[in-house]
Amino acid sequence: MIGEIDVQGLYIPWLLVLALVTFVIAKAVSTLLSRLGFYRMVWHPALFDLGLYVILLFTVQRMFPSILKLLMV
């Protein structure tokens, strides 16, 4: 997955775009878990959020080519 997005002459790496998408997803999941009271069972919430973000970034990165292929059809 090497490449950039050209936004009016500014080249933005795909990983940055995926990281921003993942941040929005992770923030929504974190808010949902907080409202459910899940963080009372977590030893270190910030470390848990970091792990959640890394797992979600990996998932988004792996799923992105198939989603892009569906959007192009």
C-alpha positions in Angstrom: 0.0 0.0 0.0 2.4 2.6 -1.2 1.1 5.8 -2.6 -0.3 9.2 -1.9 -3.4 11.2 -2.4 -3.1 14.4 -4.4 -5.1 17.2 -2.9 -4.6 20.3 -5.0 -0.9 19.7 -5.3 -0.4 18.5 -1.7 0.6 14.9 -1.5 -0.9 13.1 1.6 0.3 9.6 2.4 -2.4 6.9 2.5 -1.3 5.9 6.0 -2.1 9.3 7.3 -5.6 9.1 5.8 -6.1 5.7 7.3 -4.8 6.9 10.7 -7.3 9.7 10.7 -10.2 7.3 9.8 -9.0 4.9 12.5 -8.8 7.8 15.1 -12.5 8.6 14.5 -13.5 4.9 14.8 -11.4 4.4 17.9 -12.8 7.5 19.5 -16.4 6.3 18.9 -15.5 2.8 20.3 -13.8 4.4 23.3 -16.9 6.6 24.0 -19.2 3.6 23.7 -17.0 1.5 26.1 -16.9 4.4 28.5 -20.7 4.7 28.6 -21.0 1.0 29.2 -18.6 1.3 32.1 -16.0 -1.0 30.6 -13.1 1.2 31.8 -13.8 0.4 35.4 -12.4 -3.1 34.6 -9.3 -1.8 32.8 -6.0 -1.4 34.6 -4.6 1.4 32.5 -7.2 3.1 30.2 -4.7 5.1 28.2 -2.7 2.0 27.4 -5.9 0.1 26.5 -6.8 2.9 24.1 -3.4 2.8 22.5 -3.8 -1.0 22.0 -7.3 -0.5 20.7 -6.0 2.1 18.2 -3.2 -0.1 16.9 -5.6 -3.1 16.5 -8.1 -0.9 14.7 -5.4 0.6 12.4 -4.2 -2.8 11.4 -7.8 -3.9 10.7 -8.6 -0.8 8.6 -5.3 -1.1 6.7 -6.0 -4.7 5.9 -9.7 -4.1 4.9 -9.0 -0.9 2.9 -8.1 -2.5 -0.5 -11.3 -4.6 -0.6 -13.4 -1.5 0.4 -11.6 0.6 -2.3 -12.3 -2.1 -4.9 -16.0 -2.1 -4.0 -16.2 1.7 -4.2 -14.5 1.7 -7.7 -17.0 -0.7 -9.3 
